Amino acid sequence: MTLAEELQKLEQLHQNGSLTDSEFTQAKARLLKSPADAGPGITALNGLRRSSTDRWIGGVCGGLASFTGMESWLWRLFFGLTLLAGGIGFFMYLLLWILVPQD
């Protein structure tokens, strides 16, 4: 259902008397809430960046280190161990390298 259809349904419910004025206003505000107003978790996650100074290959571990407060060598150890455990670490690192922007 699109946003326009949801707003139209809300308007119909309001006109039929199923929703009070305050309920209609709250429901409409919830629908129109922008993703930028999402919350502190989403805003914090948008702060994740690859490091341009603490890097060996792509800066992923350095970026994760500054984002989480852990040492970068711990992230490198984590990716190294997961690389040995079936190779999933390689794919995780590769995805982060592609998807996370550089600082």
C-alpha positions in Angstrom: 0.0 0.0 0.0 1.4 3.4 -1.0 1.6 6.4 1.3 -1.2 8.2 -0.7 -3.5 5.2 -0.2 -2.8 5.0 3.5 -3.4 8.8 3.9 -6.7 8.4 1.9 -7.8 5.6 4.2 -7.0 7.7 7.3 -9.0 10.5 5.9 -12.0 8.2 5.3 -11.8 6.9 8.8 -11.7 10.5 10.1 -14.7 11.5 8.1 -16.7 8.5 9.2 -16.0 9.4 12.8 -13.9 6.3 13.5 -10.9 8.5 14.4 -11.0 11.6 16.6 -9.1 14.7 15.5 -6.2 14.0 17.7 -6.0 10.3 16.6 -6.1 11.4 13.0 -3.3 13.9 13.6 -1.1 11.4 15.4 -1.7 8.7 12.7 -0.9 11.1 9.9 2.2 12.3 11.6 3.4 8.7 12.0 2.9 8.1 8.3 4.6 11.3 7.2 7.6 10.8 9.6 10.7 11.0 7.5 13.6 8.4 7.8 15.9 11.2 9.1 13.7 11.3 12.2 14.1 7.6 12.6 16.0 7.4 15.9 19.4 7.5 17.5 20.2 4.0 16.4 19.8 4.7 12.7 21.5 8.0 13.0 24.5 6.4 14.8 24.7 3.7 12.2 25.0 6.3 9.5 28.2 7.4 11.2 30.0 4.2 10.2 32.8 5.0 7.9 35.9 3.2 6.6 39.1 4.7 8.0 41.6 6.4 5.7 44.4 6.4 8.3 44.0 3.1 10.2 44.0 0.7 7.3 45.7 -2.3 6.0 43.5 -3.2 3.0 40.3 -1.3 2.8 40.0 0.6 6.1 37.0 -1.5 7.3 38.6 -2.7 10.5 39.9 0.8 11.4 36.4 2.2 10.7 34.7 -0.4 12.8 37.3 0.3 15.6 36.5 4.0 15.7 32.7 3.2 15.5 32.6 0.6 18.3 35.5 1.8 20.5 37.3 -1.5 20.2 40.9 -1.8 19.0 41.3 -2.4 15.2 43.5 -5.4 15.8 40.6 -7.1 17.4 38.5 -6.6 14.3 41.3 -7.9 12.2 41.6 -10.9 14.4 37.8 -11.4 14.1 37.8 -11.2 10.3 40.9 -13.5 10.2 39.2 -16.1 12.4 36.0 -16.0 10.4 38.0 -16.3 7.2 39.4 -19.5 8.5 36.0 -20.7 9.6 34.4 -21.3 6.2 35.4 -18.1 4.5 32.5 -16.0 5.7 34.9 -13.3 7.0 36.1 -12.6 3.5 32.5 -12.0 2.3 31.6 -9.9 5.3 34.7 -7.8 4.9 34.1 -7.4 1.1 30.5 -6.3 1.7 31.6 -3.8 4.3 34.3 -2.5 2.0 31.8 -2.0 -0.8 28.8 -0.6 1.2 30.5 1.5 3.9 31.7 4.9 2.6 35.2 6.2 3.4 35.7 9.0 5.8 
